Every structure is written in structure tokens, then in C-alpha cells.
Amino acid sequence: MFLTPQSCKRNYAHVRRSELVFQANRRTGDYHGSMEEENFTRWLTTQLLPNIADNSVIIMDNAPYHNMFLEDNVPALTSSKSVLQKWLTENNIAFSEDFLRIQLIDLINQHRPQRMFKLDFMLRNDPLCKDRNIEILRTPQYHPELQPIEKCWAVMKQYMARHCNFTLKGLRKNLETAWTKVTSETMEGIMEKVTFWENHHFEQDSLLDSIDDKYGANYVEDDE
């Protein structure tokens, strides 16, 4: 996760008093196995939000606990036909008894309420948040070059590697200094790199669109 104020382009930095350091208790290869929605939401509401400015943008990757949806009472689309039919009936949506599952699913997708992330709903409706104009920006999947947090971790990991004494006590002590390496100047450089790659992808998309416009969306170049 990374944060940038909307109104102050150059005021990037690690958010003081928002650090959460814990020893992972699951052997999953990284900390994600020890982090889940409840712990993440507690950290966000008690450590991050109280220490950031109004009008901030929180940039999040696609970790599952970042993207939990509000319940919309729509049955899982893998449910039996009878369950799907029941939901359509209860919501006064007409369908034919001989509809196939795929047709029922299509109807449900057409009429289901717009889904909203729990965190976005909280920021818009919670009395402590709704007037602060804080937004969440989610980055696309499978694009680490567009993830500012990846670059932040790289800066910290480099410092930690250079000062490693292979003890947990030493690790925790060195972390106090490692946090400070993510300076506003460092963040400005990181955001410039992220912006470069963002513009690159937009340019590539524009080129693909121009090819589609010229040859059609199903154009395949002849190798002969």
C-alpha cells in the first residue's frame, strides 16, 4: 500500500506511526498468510487513517483483504438452478422456466446491485471518514511496475540486507532506520518511474486500438 496527497504532488513519504511489524506464524513464503481482512481493517482504521491528511489517495494492490465486497445477497453463480430461480423470483425478475443456467446467470448479472468494496463504503459513509475526501486507487493485477509499494519494499530490503546480523532483535532494530529510507525524494523518483510505465501502457493500448480500427478486432497477421 502507498499513499499520496491529492493536493500536494511532492509531499510523498512513509506515514509516521503507521508501521505494523509482526512475526508471521504461517509458512506461506510471505506475510500474506498471516494477514487477513480483520487485521488489515483494524490497522487501516486505527493506524493509517488517523495519521494521513484529508484529500489523500491510498494506492492499493490486489491483495484479497484489500478488496472485500459488501454482501449483496446475490447467490453464488455456481448455485443450483433452483437457487438462481428463487433469487430472480424474489426480486420480481421475469424468466422462463426452460431457461438454461447460463441464461439465469446472465439475468442475475444484469440486475444485481452494483458491487462496492467494504473499504470504499466505509470511507464514504463512516462519520469519521466521509468528510475527509480520502479515496482508494486500486492498481491492475500482474503489473508490479505500476505498484509503488514494490519499490518502497525494495529500498527497505536493500538497507536491511546491508545491515543484517541474522537475528530477529537486529532485524527489528534495523527496521526503525529502514523506514526512514523511504523519503519524500525517494517517493518522487518512484512515482516518476510508475508514471513512465503507466504512460507506456497507455501508448501501447492506443497503438492496439489503431490496429483494431484499421484491420478489425480479429486481425491476425499472415506469416507467409
C-alpha positions, 0 to 999 in steps of 0.5 A, spaced: 500 500 500 502 507 498 499 513 499 499 520 496 496 527 497 491 529 492 493 536 493 500 536 494 504 532 488 511 532 492 509 531 499 510 523 498 513 519 504 512 513 509 506 515 514 509 516 521 506 511 526 503 507 521 508 501 521 505 494 523 511 489 524 509 482 526 512 475 526 508 471 521 506 464 524 504 461 517 509 458 512 506 461 506 513 464 503 510 471 505 506 475 510 500 474 506 498 468 510 498 471 516 494 477 514 487 477 513 481 482 512 480 483 520 487 485 521 488 489 515 481 493 517 483 494 524 490 497 522 487 501 516 482 504 521 486 505 527 493 506 524 493 509 517 487 513 517 488 517 523 495 519 521 494 521 513 491 528 511 484 529 508 484 529 500 489 523 500 489 517 495 491 510 498 494 506 492 492 499 493 494 492 490 490 486 489 491 483 495 484 479 497 483 483 504 484 489 500 478 488 496 472 485 500 465 486 497 459 488 501 454 482 501 449 483 496 445 477 497 446 475 490 447 467 490 453 464 488 453 463 480 455 456 481 448 455 485 443 450 483 438 452 478 433 452 483 437 457 487 438 462 481 430 461 480 428 463 487 433 469 487 430 472 480 423 470 483 424 474 489 426 480 486 420 480 481 425 478 475 421 475 469 424 468 466 422 462 463 422 456 466 426 452 460 431 457 461 438 454 461 443 456 467 447 460 463 441 464 461 439 465 469 446 467 470 446 472 465 439 475 468 442 475 475 448 479 472 444 484 469 440 486 475 444 485 481 446 491 485 452 494 483 458 491 487 462 496 492 468 494 496 467 494 504 473 499 504 470 504 499 463 504 503 466 505 509 470 511 507 464 514 504 459 513 509 463 512 516 462 519 520 469 519 521 471 518 514 466 521 509 468 528 510 475 527 509 475 526 501 480 520 502 479 515 496 482 508 494 486 507 487 486 500 486 492 498 481 491 492 475 493 485 477 500 482 474 503 489 473 508 490 479 511 496 475 505 500 476 505 498 484 509 503 488 509 499 494 514 494 490 519 499 490 518 502 497 519 494 499 525 494 495 529 500 498 527 497 505 530 490 503 536 493 500 538 497 507 536 491 511 540 486 507 546 491 508 545 491 515 543 484 517 546 480 523 541 474 522 537 475 528 530 477 529 532 483 535 537 486 529 532 485 524 527 489 528 532 494 530 534 495 523 527 496 521 526 503 525 532 506 520 529 502 514 523 506 514 526 512 514 529 510 507 523 511 504 523 519 503 519 524 500 525 524 494 525 517 494 517 517 493 518 522 487 523 518 483 518 512 484 512 515 482 516 518 476 518 511 474 510 508 475 508 514 471 513 512 465 510 505 465 503 507 466 504 512 460 507 506 456 501 502 457 497 507 455 501 508 448 501 501 447 493 500 448 492 506 443 497 503 438 492 496 439 486 500 438 489 503 431 490 496 429 483 494 431 480 500 427 484 499 421 484 491 420 478 489 425 478 486 432 480 479 429 486 481 425 491 476 425 497 477 421 499 472 415 506 469 416 507 467 409 
